[in-house]
Protein backbone atom coordinates (compact mmCIF):
# COMPACT_ATOMS: atom_id res chain seq x y z
CA UNK A 1 0.00 0.00 0.00
CA UNK A 2 1.60 3.26 -1.15
CA UNK A 3 2.11 6.06 1.37
CA UNK A 4 3.17 9.67 1.04
CA UNK A 5 6.02 11.07 3.13
CA UNK A 6 3.49 12.63 5.51
CA UNK A 7 1.73 9.28 5.98
CA UNK A 8 4.83 7.09 6.45
CA UNK A 9 5.89 6.58 10.07
CA UNK A 10 9.58 7.14 9.25
CA UNK A 11 8.98 10.24 7.10
CA UNK A 12 11.67 10.71 4.45
CA UNK A 13 14.28 8.46 6.11
CA UNK A 14 15.97 6.14 3.60
CA UNK A 15 14.21 2.73 3.52
CA UNK A 16 17.56 0.93 4.03
CA UNK A 17 18.70 3.09 6.96
CA UNK A 18 18.03 0.41 9.59
CA UNK A 19 19.88 -2.28 7.64
CA UNK A 20 23.04 -0.69 9.00
CA UNK A 21 22.20 -2.10 12.45
CA UNK A 22 21.16 -5.59 11.39
CA UNK A 23 24.48 -7.26 10.49
CA UNK A 24 27.50 -8.48 12.40
CA UNK A 25 29.09 -4.99 12.17
CA UNK A 26 26.12 -3.18 13.73
CA UNK A 27 28.09 -2.04 16.79
CA UNK A 28 30.92 -0.74 14.60
CA UNK A 29 28.44 1.20 12.45
CA UNK A 30 26.74 2.68 15.53
CA UNK A 31 30.04 3.84 17.05
CA UNK A 32 31.18 5.24 13.70
CA UNK A 33 27.97 7.28 13.28
CA UNK A 34 28.36 8.64 16.80
CA UNK A 35 31.98 9.58 16.04
CA UNK A 36 31.06 11.33 12.78
CA UNK A 37 28.18 13.22 14.40
CA UNK A 38 30.22 14.53 17.32
CA UNK A 39 33.68 14.94 15.78
CA UNK A 40 33.21 15.61 12.06
CA UNK A 41 29.76 17.09 11.39
CA UNK A 42 29.16 18.74 14.77
CA UNK A 43 29.95 22.36 13.79
CA UNK A 44 31.47 22.04 10.34
CA UNK A 45 28.30 21.41 8.31
CA UNK A 46 29.18 19.96 4.91
CA UNK A 47 32.67 18.43 4.68
CA UNK A 48 34.86 17.40 1.74
CA UNK A 49 34.62 13.72 0.88
CA UNK A 50 38.37 13.01 1.44
CA UNK A 51 38.17 14.57 4.92
CA UNK A 52 35.26 12.28 5.85
CA UNK A 53 37.14 9.18 4.66
CA UNK A 54 40.28 10.30 6.54
CA UNK A 55 38.18 10.73 9.70
CA UNK A 56 36.80 7.21 9.25
CA UNK A 57 40.34 5.90 8.82
CA UNK A 58 41.41 7.63 12.06
CA UNK A 59 38.44 6.07 13.82
CA UNK A 60 39.40 2.59 12.60
CA UNK A 61 43.04 3.02 13.59
CA UNK A 62 42.09 4.37 17.03
CA UNK A 63 39.98 1.26 17.62
CA UNK A 64 42.64 -1.08 16.13
CA UNK A 65 40.27 -2.33 13.44
CA UNK A 66 42.24 -1.81 10.23
CA UNK A 67 45.46 -3.24 11.66
CA UNK A 68 43.84 -6.68 12.01
CA UNK A 69 43.82 -7.14 8.24
CA UNK A 70 47.19 -7.85 6.64
CA UNK A 71 46.35 -6.37 3.23
CA UNK A 72 44.91 -3.19 4.80
CA UNK A 73 47.22 -2.23 7.68
CA UNK A 74 46.03 1.40 7.87
CA UNK A 75 42.31 0.80 7.28
CA UNK A 76 42.15 2.64 3.94
CA UNK A 77 40.07 -0.01 2.15
CA UNK A 78 37.82 -0.50 5.18
CA UNK A 79 37.23 3.27 5.46
CA UNK A 80 36.17 3.51 1.80
CA UNK A 81 33.92 0.47 2.21
CA UNK A 82 32.25 1.97 5.27
CA UNK A 83 31.80 5.30 3.50
CA UNK A 84 30.10 3.60 0.55
CA UNK A 85 27.89 1.66 2.97
CA UNK A 86 26.74 4.84 4.76
CA UNK A 87 25.92 6.51 1.44
CA UNK A 88 24.12 3.40 0.19
CA UNK A 89 21.89 3.20 3.27
CA UNK A 90 21.05 6.90 3.20
CA UNK A 91 22.94 8.10 6.27
CA UNK A 92 25.31 10.30 4.25
CA UNK A 93 24.40 12.43 1.22
CA UNK A 94 26.80 13.85 -1.34
CA UNK A 95 26.60 17.27 -2.97
CA UNK A 96 28.67 18.68 -5.82
CA UNK A 97 30.23 22.12 -5.71
CA UNK A 98 32.31 22.80 -8.80
CA UNK A 99 34.80 19.94 -8.78
CA UNK A 100 34.41 19.10 -5.11
CA UNK A 101 32.21 16.39 -3.60
CA UNK A 102 30.80 17.62 -0.31
CA UNK A 103 29.26 15.29 2.27
CA UNK A 104 26.70 15.83 5.03
CA UNK A 105 24.43 13.69 7.19
CA UNK A 106 20.98 13.22 5.66
CA UNK A 107 18.45 15.60 7.34
CA UNK A 108 15.98 12.84 8.27
CA UNK A 109 18.79 10.54 9.39
CA UNK A 110 20.25 13.34 11.53
CA UNK A 111 17.00 13.67 13.48
CA UNK A 112 16.94 9.91 14.05
CA UNK A 113 20.63 9.83 15.03
CA UNK A 114 20.24 12.70 17.52
CA UNK A 115 17.29 10.85 19.11
CA UNK A 116 19.29 7.61 19.40
CA UNK A 117 22.28 9.42 20.93
CA UNK A 118 20.02 11.22 23.43
CA UNK A 119 18.45 7.89 24.36
CA UNK A 120 21.91 6.34 24.83
CA UNK A 121 23.04 9.19 27.07
CA UNK A 122 19.84 9.05 29.12
CA UNK A 123 18.80 12.57 28.16
CA UNK A 124 15.29 11.36 27.26
CA UNK A 125 14.52 10.04 30.74
CA UNK A 126 14.19 13.35 32.65
CA UNK A 127 10.46 13.20 33.19
CA UNK A 128 10.64 16.00 35.79
CA UNK A 129 11.58 18.49 33.10
CA UNK A 130 8.61 17.33 31.01
CA UNK A 131 6.14 18.00 33.84
CA UNK A 132 7.57 21.45 34.59
CA UNK A 133 7.52 22.24 30.87
CA UNK A 134 3.84 21.28 30.65
CA UNK A 135 3.08 23.61 33.56
CA UNK A 136 5.09 26.52 32.12
CA UNK A 137 3.59 26.18 28.66
CA UNK A 138 0.02 25.99 29.98
CA UNK A 139 0.59 29.08 32.13
CA UNK A 140 1.90 30.89 29.06
CA UNK A 141 -1.12 29.87 26.96
CA UNK A 142 -3.46 30.85 29.79
CA UNK A 143 -1.93 34.33 30.14
CA UNK A 144 -1.78 35.18 26.43
CA UNK A 145 -3.89 32.76 24.36
CA UNK A 146 -3.88 35.01 21.31
CA UNK A 147 -0.08 35.03 20.87
CA UNK A 148 1.00 31.85 22.70
CA UNK A 149 -1.18 29.20 21.08
CA UNK A 150 1.89 27.14 20.14
CA UNK A 151 2.52 26.71 23.87
CA UNK A 152 -0.66 24.60 24.12
CA UNK A 153 0.47 22.27 21.33
CA UNK A 154 3.94 21.98 22.89
CA UNK A 155 2.39 21.24 26.29
CA UNK A 156 0.46 18.37 24.69
CA UNK A 157 3.70 16.90 23.31
CA UNK A 158 5.46 17.27 26.68
CA UNK A 159 2.55 15.59 28.48
CA UNK A 160 2.80 12.68 26.10
CA UNK A 161 6.56 12.52 26.70
CA UNK A 162 5.93 12.33 30.46
CA UNK A 163 3.43 9.50 29.95
CA UNK A 164 5.89 7.65 27.72
CA UNK A 165 8.52 7.95 30.45
CA UNK A 166 6.23 6.36 33.02
CA UNK A 167 5.45 3.58 30.57
CA UNK A 168 9.19 3.08 30.01
CA UNK A 169 9.83 2.98 33.77
CA UNK A 170 7.00 0.47 34.29
CA UNK A 171 8.19 -1.76 31.43
CA UNK A 172 11.83 -1.46 32.51
CA UNK A 173 11.05 -2.53 36.07
CA UNK A 174 9.02 -5.43 34.65
CA UNK A 175 11.99 -6.57 32.54
CA UNK A 176 14.26 -6.26 35.56
CA UNK A 177 11.82 -8.42 37.53
CA UNK A 178 11.92 -11.11 34.82
CA UNK A 179 15.73 -10.98 34.73
CA UNK A 180 15.94 -11.38 38.51
CA UNK A 181 13.41 -14.23 38.52
CA UNK A 182 15.32 -16.12 35.80
CA UNK A 183 18.55 -16.33 37.83
CA UNK A 184 19.09 -19.42 39.97
CA UNK A 185 22.66 -18.61 40.89
CA UNK A 186 22.80 -16.33 43.95
CA UNK A 187 25.67 -14.15 42.76
CA UNK A 188 23.98 -13.56 39.40
CA UNK A 189 20.64 -12.86 41.12
CA UNK A 190 22.08 -10.20 43.43
CA UNK A 191 24.11 -8.68 40.61
CA UNK A 192 20.95 -8.36 38.51
CA UNK A 193 19.08 -6.89 41.48
CA UNK A 194 21.60 -4.16 42.24
CA UNK A 195 22.64 -3.34 38.65
CA UNK A 196 19.48 -3.74 36.57
CA UNK A 197 16.96 -2.80 39.23
CA UNK A 198 18.41 -0.63 42.00
CA UNK A 199 20.87 1.49 40.01
CA UNK A 200 18.93 1.76 36.75
CA UNK A 201 15.34 2.11 37.94
CA UNK A 202 14.88 2.37 41.70
CA UNK A 203 17.42 5.11 42.41
CA UNK A 204 17.34 6.91 39.06
CA UNK A 205 13.57 7.09 38.57
CA UNK A 206 11.39 5.58 41.27
CA UNK A 207 12.85 7.53 44.17
CA UNK A 208 12.08 10.79 42.38
CA UNK A 209 8.36 10.00 42.63
CA UNK A 210 8.56 10.03 46.45
CA UNK A 211 10.62 13.14 47.16
CA UNK A 212 9.31 16.51 48.29
CA UNK A 213 10.72 18.08 45.12
CA UNK A 214 8.95 15.61 42.83
CA UNK A 215 7.47 17.41 39.78
CA UNK A 216 4.42 15.20 40.31
CA UNK A 217 3.24 17.79 42.85
CA UNK A 218 2.33 20.11 39.95
CA UNK A 219 -0.37 17.72 38.76
CA UNK A 220 -3.24 19.57 40.49
CA UNK A 221 -2.10 22.93 39.14
CA UNK A 222 -1.89 21.53 35.60
CA UNK A 223 -5.42 20.13 35.79
CA UNK A 224 -6.67 23.47 37.15
CA UNK A 225 -5.14 25.33 34.21
CA UNK A 226 -6.74 22.90 31.74
CA UNK A 227 -10.13 23.44 33.39
CA UNK A 228 -9.71 27.22 33.41
CA UNK A 229 -8.92 27.35 29.71
CA UNK A 230 -11.69 24.87 28.83
CA UNK A 231 -14.30 26.92 30.73
CA UNK A 232 -13.21 30.31 29.36
CA UNK A 233 -14.97 30.96 26.06
CA UNK A 234 -12.81 33.99 25.29
CA UNK A 235 -9.58 31.99 25.65
CA UNK A 236 -10.94 29.09 23.58
CA UNK A 237 -11.94 31.51 20.83
CA UNK A 238 -8.52 33.23 20.90
CA UNK A 239 -6.68 29.92 20.75
CA UNK A 240 -8.87 28.71 17.87
CA UNK A 241 -8.28 31.91 15.88
CA UNK A 242 -4.53 31.58 16.52
CA UNK A 243 -4.63 27.96 15.29
CA UNK A 244 -6.19 29.18 12.02
CA UNK A 245 -3.65 31.99 11.73
CA UNK A 246 -0.74 29.59 12.24
CA UNK A 247 -2.07 27.02 9.77
CA UNK A 248 -3.01 24.34 12.31
CA UNK A 249 -6.66 24.33 11.15
CA UNK A 250 -8.62 25.53 8.13
CA UNK A 251 -11.90 26.56 9.77
CA UNK A 252 -12.99 27.95 13.12
CA UNK A 253 -14.89 24.79 14.05
CA UNK A 254 -11.93 22.54 13.24
CA UNK A 255 -9.65 24.88 15.19
CA UNK A 256 -11.92 24.72 18.25
CA UNK A 257 -12.01 20.94 17.97
CA UNK A 258 -8.19 20.84 17.79
CA UNK A 259 -7.88 23.04 20.90
CA UNK A 260 -10.35 20.83 22.78
CA UNK A 261 -8.47 17.67 21.73
CA UNK A 262 -5.14 19.09 22.95
CA UNK A 263 -6.67 20.05 26.31
CA UNK A 264 -8.32 16.63 26.69
CA UNK A 265 -5.03 14.84 25.99
CA UNK A 266 -3.24 16.80 28.71
CA UNK A 267 -6.07 16.22 31.18
CA UNK A 268 -6.18 12.52 30.33
CA UNK A 269 -2.45 12.05 31.01
CA UNK A 270 -2.50 13.67 34.44
CA UNK A 271 -5.89 12.24 35.44
CA UNK A 272 -5.07 8.59 34.63
CA UNK A 273 -1.51 8.69 35.90
CA UNK A 274 -2.34 6.78 39.12
CA UNK A 275 -2.80 3.52 37.20
CA UNK A 276 0.81 3.56 36.00
CA UNK A 277 2.08 4.48 39.45
CA UNK A 278 0.20 1.53 40.95
CA UNK A 279 1.79 -0.86 38.45
CA UNK A 280 5.25 0.52 39.27
CA UNK A 281 4.59 0.21 43.02
CA UNK A 282 3.33 -3.38 42.72
CA UNK A 283 6.39 -4.37 40.66
CA UNK A 284 8.70 -2.83 43.28
CA UNK A 285 7.00 -4.78 46.08
CA UNK A 286 7.29 -8.10 44.20
CA UNK A 287 10.97 -7.63 43.38
CA UNK A 288 11.93 -6.59 46.91
CA UNK A 289 9.84 -9.41 48.44
CA UNK A 290 11.70 -11.94 46.30
CA UNK A 291 15.06 -10.60 47.44
CA UNK A 292 13.95 -10.64 51.11
CA UNK A 293 12.77 -14.26 50.79
CA UNK A 294 16.05 -15.25 49.13
CA UNK A 295 18.08 -13.72 51.96
CA UNK A 296 15.78 -15.19 54.61
CA UNK A 297 16.05 -18.78 53.34
CA UNK A 298 19.59 -18.51 51.98
CA UNK A 299 21.07 -20.92 54.57
CA UNK A 300 18.33 -23.51 54.01
CA UNK A 301 18.70 -23.31 50.26
CA UNK A 302 22.46 -23.67 50.46
CA UNK A 303 22.15 -26.73 52.72
CA UNK A 304 19.86 -28.39 50.19
CA UNK A 305 22.09 -27.52 47.29
CA UNK A 306 22.65 -30.63 45.13
CA UNK A 307 26.26 -29.72 44.42
CA UNK A 308 27.01 -29.44 48.14
CA UNK A 309 25.42 -32.82 48.86
CA UNK A 310 27.33 -34.43 46.00
CA UNK A 311 30.62 -32.96 47.25
CA UNK A 312 29.98 -34.28 50.79
CA UNK A 313 29.11 -37.78 49.55
CA UNK A 314 32.29 -37.91 47.44
CA UNK A 315 34.40 -36.99 50.47
CA UNK A 316 32.61 -39.63 52.60
CA UNK A 317 33.30 -42.25 49.94
CA UNK A 318 37.02 -41.48 50.03
CA UNK A 319 37.19 -41.60 53.86
CA UNK A 320 38.47 -44.78 55.56
CA UNK A 321 35.97 -45.44 58.35
CA UNK A 322 36.63 -47.91 61.16
CA UNK A 323 33.84 -50.28 62.19
CA UNK A 324 31.98 -48.88 65.20
CA UNK A 325 28.86 -49.91 67.00
CA UNK A 326 25.78 -47.85 66.38
CA UNK A 327 24.50 -45.87 69.33
CA UNK A 328 21.87 -43.25 69.99
CA UNK A 329 24.33 -40.40 69.58
CA UNK A 330 25.37 -41.57 66.09
CA UNK A 331 21.83 -42.31 64.91
CA UNK A 332 20.16 -39.36 66.55
CA UNK A 333 17.47 -41.53 68.20
CA UNK A 334 17.87 -40.32 71.79
CA UNK A 335 14.84 -39.09 73.68
CA UNK A 336 13.91 -35.37 73.80
CA UNK A 337 15.70 -33.53 76.55
CA UNK A 338 13.31 -30.61 77.08
CA UNK A 339 10.32 -28.54 75.86
CA UNK A 340 12.30 -27.35 72.86
CA UNK A 341 12.12 -30.83 71.28
CA UNK A 342 8.38 -31.31 71.82
CA UNK A 343 5.81 -30.71 69.08
CA UNK A 344 4.07 -27.34 69.24
CA UNK A 345 0.71 -27.11 67.47
CA UNK A 346 0.13 -24.10 65.23
CA UNK A 347 -1.59 -21.23 66.95
CA UNK A 348 -5.11 -20.53 65.84
CA UNK A 349 -5.59 -17.16 64.26
CA UNK A 350 -7.92 -14.83 66.06
CA UNK A 351 -10.98 -13.92 64.07
CA UNK A 352 -11.25 -10.20 63.53
CA UNK A 353 -14.78 -8.95 63.86
CA UNK A 354 -16.04 -6.39 61.39
CA UNK A 355 -16.50 -2.96 62.87
CA UNK A 356 -18.57 -0.19 61.34
CA UNK A 357 -16.65 2.87 60.18
CA UNK A 358 -17.85 6.03 61.86
CA UNK A 359 -17.26 9.16 59.86
CA UNK A 360 -16.71 12.29 61.94
CA UNK A 361 -19.61 14.70 61.82
CA UNK A 362 -19.00 18.01 60.08
CA UNK A 363 -18.90 21.15 62.12
CA UNK A 364 -21.53 23.86 61.50
CA UNK A 365 -18.83 26.11 60.03
CA UNK A 366 -17.80 23.40 57.52
CA UNK A 367 -21.44 22.82 56.55
CA UNK A 368 -21.93 26.55 55.93
CA UNK A 369 -18.70 26.65 53.90
CA UNK A 370 -19.76 23.73 51.69
CA UNK A 371 -23.21 25.27 51.22
CA UNK A 372 -21.63 28.58 50.19
CA UNK A 373 -19.35 26.82 47.71
CA UNK A 374 -22.30 24.95 46.20
CA UNK A 375 -24.36 28.17 45.90
CA UNK A 376 -21.43 29.93 44.22
CA UNK A 377 -21.01 27.11 41.71
CA UNK A 378 -24.70 27.18 40.88
CA UNK A 379 -24.52 30.95 40.53
CA UNK A 380 -21.47 30.88 38.23
CA UNK A 381 -22.85 28.19 35.88
CA UNK A 382 -24.56 29.97 32.99
CA UNK A 383 -27.60 28.24 31.52
CA UNK A 384 -29.51 29.24 28.37
CA UNK A 385 -32.34 30.61 30.56
CA UNK A 386 -29.95 32.89 32.47
CA UNK A 387 -28.34 34.20 29.27
CA UNK A 388 -31.65 34.82 27.52
CA UNK A 389 -33.15 36.42 30.64
CA UNK A 390 -30.26 38.89 30.81
CA UNK A 391 -30.55 39.81 27.10
CA UNK A 392 -34.32 40.22 27.26
CA UNK A 393 -33.97 42.43 30.34
CA UNK A 394 -31.29 44.64 28.78
CA UNK A 395 -32.45 44.82 25.14
CA UNK A 396 -36.17 45.29 26.00
CA UNK A 397 -37.35 44.21 22.59
CA UNK A 398 -34.44 45.68 20.59
CA UNK A 399 -33.04 43.47 17.86
CA UNK A 400 -29.29 43.94 18.54
CA UNK A 401 -26.75 45.69 20.73
CA UNK A 402 -23.00 46.19 20.91
CA UNK A 403 -21.08 44.54 23.71
CA UNK A 404 -19.76 47.88 25.01
CA UNK A 405 -23.36 49.08 25.51
CA UNK A 406 -24.40 46.11 27.63
CA UNK A 407 -24.29 47.09 31.34
CA UNK A 408 -22.76 44.92 34.07
CA UNK A 409 -24.43 45.83 37.37
CA UNK A 410 -23.68 42.72 39.41
CA UNK A 411 -21.60 39.59 39.60
CA UNK A 412 -24.47 37.66 38.01
CA UNK A 413 -24.45 40.05 35.04
CA UNK A 414 -20.67 39.56 34.72
CA UNK A 415 -20.98 35.78 34.60
CA UNK A 416 -23.53 36.07 31.78
CA UNK A 417 -21.60 38.77 29.89
CA UNK A 418 -18.43 36.63 29.94
CA UNK A 419 -20.25 33.88 28.03
CA UNK A 420 -22.09 36.06 25.50
CA UNK A 421 -19.37 35.82 22.81
CA UNK A 422 -19.88 32.07 22.77
CA UNK A 423 -23.64 32.07 23.21
CA UNK A 424 -24.02 30.05 20.00
CA UNK A 425 -22.06 27.21 21.63
CA UNK A 426 -23.68 27.45 25.07
CA UNK A 427 -25.12 24.11 26.29
CA UNK A 428 -24.48 22.42 22.96
CA UNK A 429 -25.89 25.28 20.86
CA UNK A 430 -29.26 25.58 22.59
CA UNK A 431 -29.53 29.27 21.64
CA UNK A 432 -27.80 29.11 18.25
CA UNK A 433 -31.14 29.41 16.44
CA UNK A 434 -32.14 32.52 18.44
CA UNK A 435 -28.96 34.63 18.72
CA UNK A 436 -25.82 35.24 16.71
CA UNK A 437 -22.59 37.08 17.60
CA UNK A 438 -19.87 38.64 15.46
CA UNK A 439 -16.75 40.60 16.37
CA UNK A 440 -16.49 44.27 15.40
CA UNK A 441 -13.81 46.92 15.76
CA UNK A 442 -13.07 48.30 19.18
CA UNK A 443 -12.26 47.05 22.64
CA UNK A 444 -14.53 46.64 25.67
CA UNK A 445 -12.96 47.91 28.89
CA UNK A 446 -15.60 48.56 31.54
CA UNK A 447 -13.81 47.76 34.78
CA UNK A 448 -15.17 44.21 34.83
CA UNK A 449 -13.59 42.79 31.70
CA UNK A 450 -11.35 43.75 28.79
CA UNK A 451 -12.02 42.00 25.48
CA UNK A 452 -12.78 42.46 21.78
CA UNK A 453 -15.97 44.42 21.08
CA UNK A 454 -18.82 42.48 19.48
CA UNK A 455 -22.40 42.82 18.39
CA UNK A 456 -25.15 40.41 19.42
CA UNK A 457 -28.45 40.24 17.57
CA UNK A 458 -31.58 38.17 17.45
CA UNK A 459 -31.94 35.75 14.60
CA UNK A 460 -34.92 36.21 12.29
CA UNK A 461 -36.31 33.83 9.74
CA UNK A 462 -34.57 35.78 7.00
CA UNK A 463 -31.17 35.81 8.75
CA UNK A 464 -31.48 32.11 9.70
Residue pairs with C-beta under 8 A, 6 or more apart in sequence:
5 11
5 12
10 17
10 108
11 108
12 107
12 108
13 90
13 106
13 108
13 109
13 112
14 89
14 90
14 91
14 106
14 108
14 109
15 90
16 88
16 89
16 90
17 89
17 90
17 91
17 109
17 112
19 89
20 26
20 29
20 33
20 85
20 86
20 89
20 91
21 29
21 30
28 65
29 82
29 85
29 86
31 59
31 63
32 56
32 59
32 82
32 86
33 86
33 91
33 113
34 117
34 120
35 55
35 59
36 52
36 55
36 56
36 105
37 105
37 110
37 113
37 114
37 117
39 55
40 47
40 51
40 52
40 55
41 47
41 104
41 105
45 104
46 95
46 102
46 103
46 104
47 102
47 103
47 104
48 100
48 101
48 102
48 103
49 83
49 94
49 100
49 101
49 102
49 103
52 83
52 92
52 103
53 79
53 80
53 83
54 79
56 75
56 79
56 82
56 83
57 66
57 74
57 75
57 76
57 79
60 66
60 75
60 78
60 79
60 82
61 67
61 74
61 75
65 75
65 78
66 72
66 73
66 74
66 75
66 76
66 78
66 79
67 73
67 74
67 75
69 77
69 78
71 77
72 78
83 92
86 92
87 93
87 94
90 106
90 109
91 105
91 106
91 109
91 113
92 103
92 104
92 105
92 106
93 103
93 104
93 105
93 106
94 101
94 102
94 103
95 101
95 102
95 103
95 104
96 102
105 113
115 124
118 124
124 165
125 165
125 168
125 204
125 205
127 161
127 162
127 165
127 166
127 169
127 205
127 208
127 215
128 208
128 214
128 215
129 215
130 158
130 159
130 161
130 162
130 165
130 215
131 158
131 162
131 215
131 216
131 218
131 219
131 222
132 215
132 218
133 154
133 155
133 158
134 155
134 158
134 159
134 162
134 218
134 222
134 266
135 218
135 221
135 222
135 225
137 151
137 152
137 154
137 155
137 158
138 151
138 152
138 155
138 222
138 225
138 226
138 229
138 266
139 225
140 148
140 151
141 148
141 149
141 151
141 152
141 155
141 229
141 239
142 225
142 228
142 229
142 235
145 229
145 235
145 238
145 239
145 242
146 238
146 241
146 242
147 242
149 238
149 239
149 242
149 243
149 246
149 248
150 246
152 229
152 239
152 259
152 262
152 263
153 248
153 262
155 262
155 266
156 262
156 265
156 266
159 265
159 266
159 269
159 270
160 265
160 269
162 269
163 269
163 273
163 276
166 273
166 276
166 277
166 280
167 276
169 201
169 205
169 206
169 280
170 276
170 279
170 280
170 283
172 200
172 201
173 197
173 201
173 206
173 280
173 283
173 284
173 287
174 283
175 196
176 192
176 196
176 197
176 200
176 201
176 287
177 197
177 283
177 286
177 287
179 192
179 196
180 189
180 192
180 193
180 196
180 197
180 287
180 290
180 291
181 290
183 189
183 192
186 294
186 298
189 294
190 291
193 287
193 291
197 287
202 284
206 280
206 284
208 214
209 216
209 277
209 280
216 273
219 270
219 273
222 266
222 270
223 267
223 270
223 271
226 263
226 266
226 267
227 267
228 235
229 235
229 236
229 239
229 263
230 236
230 260
230 263
232 418
233 418
233 419
233 421
233 422
233 425
234 418
234 421
234 422
234 451
236 256
236 259
236 260
236 422
237 256
237 421
237 422
239 255
239 259
240 249
240 252
240 255
240 256
240 258
240 259
241 252
241 255
243 249
243 255
243 258
243 259
244 250
244 251
244 252
244 255
248 255
248 258
249 255
249 257
249 258
294 301
302 308
324 330
328 334
336 342
362 370
379 411
379 412
379 415
380 415
382 415
382 416
382 418
382 419
382 426
383 427
384 426
384 427
384 430
384 431
386 412
386 415
386 416
387 416
387 419
387 420
387 423
387 426
387 431
388 431
388 434
388 435
390 413
390 416
390 417
391 420
391 435
391 456
394 401
394 406
394 407
395 401
399 457
399 458
399 460
400 455
400 456
400 457
400 458
401 455
401 456
401 457
402 440
402 453
402 454
402 455
403 417
403 420
403 421
403 444
403 451
403 453
403 454
403 455
403 456
404 442
404 444
404 446
404 453
406 417
406 420
406 456
407 413
408 414
408 417
408 446
408 448
408 449
414 448
414 449
417 448
417 449
418 449
419 426
420 437
420 454
420 456
421 437
421 439
421 451
421 452
421 454
422 437
423 431
423 435
423 437
423 456
424 431
424 432
424 435
424 436
424 437
425 432
433 459
433 464
434 458
434 459
435 456
435 457
435 458
435 459
436 456
436 457
436 459
436 463
437 454
437 455
437 456
438 454
438 455
439 452
439 453
439 454
440 453
440 454
440 455
441 453
442 452
442 453
443 450
443 451
443 452
443 453
444 450
444 451
444 452
444 453
444 454
457 463
